[in-house]
Amino acid sequence: MSDIKLFQINNNKVTELAGKSVTIEKTLQILFVNLLSKEINVIDNLVKKVMG
């Protein structure tokens, strides 16, 4: 997964957020993607069972 940059927009001014925020956001992004992938896999398996 590539590094991400976070920006804040306030009154038409764009500011890059500090690295600490990026680390937290990247950790949350990885966690969310992993959990979502598992949920999609469970749903896919259920659909396959129901559809035969």
Secondary structure, DSSP 8 states (H G I E B T S, - for coil): ------EEEETTEEEE--HHHHHHHHHHHHHHHHHHHHHHHHHHHHHHHHH-
